[in-house]
Amino acid sequence: MDHLPTVTDPAWPPVEVPYVCKEGYDDRGFSGYPERRGWNTDLFLRGIFRQDLKSWEDTASFLQEWLYFGMLTEFLGFALKVDDFIRRAEDGRCVITTALLFQYLDTWQRSFQRLPSKAKKVL
């Protein structure tokens, strides 16, 4: 949550979410992404996350690609540079960062402001 102000003298260290993606989001639509990657959305809705003998690592990778990067891409309406949302932690691991999120939101806002009034009402 690098886009939020840091807490002075926190009780716990900040949470670092590991970057676990193995493939990138394909920018071809959020709802159809699971099926394009060989996952069953109905099973997810029933709480069955490990499908077709896929590993937990594959499951975590897929969910991060779809629910984090896919949702962010679909909200913004344009492809994002994944490297802008990854940083190296002190121990060398790759972790998710939102440090550049406001830059992406500014780009989104400028694009939105250029839309005709009718298009804005639809959104």
C-alpha positions as CSV (number, residue, x, y, z in Angstrom):
1,M,0.0,0.0,0.0
2,D,2.8,2.4,-0.9
3,H,0.3,5.0,-2.2
4,L,-0.8,5.6,1.4
5,P,1.1,7.8,3.9
6,T,3.4,5.7,6.1
7,V,2.6,5.3,9.8
8,T,5.0,6.8,12.3
9,D,6.2,4.1,14.7
10,P,3.9,1.3,13.6
11,A,3.1,-1.6,15.9
12,W,3.8,-4.0,13.0
13,P,5.8,-3.8,9.9
14,P,3.9,-3.0,6.7
15,V,2.4,-5.9,4.9
16,E,4.3,-6.9,1.8
17,V,2.4,-8.9,-0.8
18,P,4.7,-11.1,-2.8
19,Y,4.5,-10.9,-6.6
20,V,3.7,-14.4,-7.7
21,C,2.5,-14.0,-11.3
22,K,3.8,-16.5,-13.8
23,E,2.0,-15.1,-16.8
24,G,0.7,-11.6,-17.4
25,Y,-2.9,-10.5,-17.7
26,D,-3.9,-10.8,-21.4
27,D,-5.9,-7.5,-21.7
28,R,-8.7,-9.4,-23.4
29,G,-11.5,-8.9,-20.9
30,F,-11.9,-9.7,-17.2
31,S,-14.8,-12.1,-17.1
32,G,-13.5,-14.5,-19.7
33,Y,-9.9,-14.6,-18.4
34,P,-10.3,-17.7,-16.2
35,E,-11.6,-19.8,-19.1
36,R,-8.9,-18.5,-21.4
37,R,-6.4,-19.7,-18.8
38,G,-8.1,-23.1,-18.2
39,W,-9.8,-22.3,-14.9
40,N,-13.5,-22.9,-14.0
41,T,-15.2,-19.8,-12.6
42,D,-18.1,-21.8,-11.3
43,L,-15.7,-23.8,-9.1
44,F,-14.2,-20.6,-7.8
45,L,-17.7,-19.3,-6.8
46,R,-18.2,-22.6,-4.9
47,G,-14.9,-22.0,-3.0
48,I,-12.9,-24.6,-5.0
49,F,-9.7,-22.9,-5.8
50,R,-7.4,-25.8,-6.5
51,Q,-8.5,-27.2,-9.9
52,D,-7.4,-30.0,-12.2
53,L,-4.5,-30.8,-9.9
54,K,-3.0,-27.4,-10.3
55,S,-0.5,-26.4,-7.5
56,W,-1.2,-23.8,-4.9
57,E,1.5,-21.7,-6.5
58,D,-0.3,-21.9,-9.9
59,T,-3.5,-21.0,-8.2
60,A,-2.0,-18.0,-6.3
61,S,-0.3,-16.8,-9.6
62,F,-3.6,-17.0,-11.5
63,L,-5.6,-15.2,-8.9
64,Q,-3.1,-12.4,-8.6
65,E,-3.0,-12.0,-12.4
66,W,-6.8,-12.0,-12.7
67,L,-8.0,-10.3,-9.5
68,Y,-5.3,-7.7,-9.0
69,F,-3.7,-6.9,-12.4
70,G,-6.8,-7.8,-14.4
71,M,-9.1,-5.7,-12.2
72,L,-6.7,-2.8,-12.2
73,T,-6.3,-3.0,-16.0
74,E,-10.1,-3.2,-16.6
75,F,-10.8,-0.3,-14.2
76,L,-8.2,1.9,-15.8
77,G,-9.3,1.0,-19.3
78,F,-5.7,0.7,-20.7
79,A,-2.9,-1.8,-20.4
80,L,-0.5,-1.1,-17.5
81,K,3.2,-1.7,-17.2
82,V,3.4,-4.5,-14.6
83,D,7.0,-3.5,-13.7
84,D,5.4,-0.3,-12.4
85,F,3.7,-2.3,-9.7
86,I,6.6,-4.5,-8.6
87,R,9.5,-3.6,-6.4
88,R,12.4,-5.5,-4.7
89,A,12.0,-6.0,-1.0
90,E,15.0,-5.7,1.3
91,D,15.4,-9.5,1.2
92,G,15.4,-9.5,-2.6
93,R,11.9,-10.8,-3.1
94,C,9.6,-9.2,-5.7
95,V,6.6,-7.6,-4.0
96,I,3.6,-5.6,-5.1
97,T,3.8,-1.9,-4.9
98,T,1.2,0.9,-5.4
99,A,3.8,3.7,-5.4
100,L,2.8,4.7,-9.0
101,L,-0.9,4.2,-8.6
102,F,-1.7,7.9,-8.4
103,Q,0.1,8.5,-11.8
104,Y,-2.1,5.8,-13.4
105,L,-5.2,7.3,-11.8
106,D,-4.2,10.8,-13.1
107,T,-3.9,9.3,-16.6
108,W,-7.3,7.7,-16.2
109,Q,-8.8,10.9,-15.0
110,R,-7.4,12.9,-18.0
111,S,-8.8,10.3,-20.4
112,F,-12.2,10.4,-18.6
113,Q,-12.3,14.2,-18.8
114,R,-11.7,14.1,-22.6
115,L,-14.8,11.9,-23.1
116,P,-18.0,13.4,-24.4
117,S,-20.7,14.0,-21.8
118,K,-22.9,11.1,-23.0
119,A,-20.0,8.7,-22.6
120,K,-19.3,9.9,-19.1
121,K,-23.0,9.2,-18.1
122,V,-22.7,5.6,-19.3
123,L,-19.6,5.1,-17.2
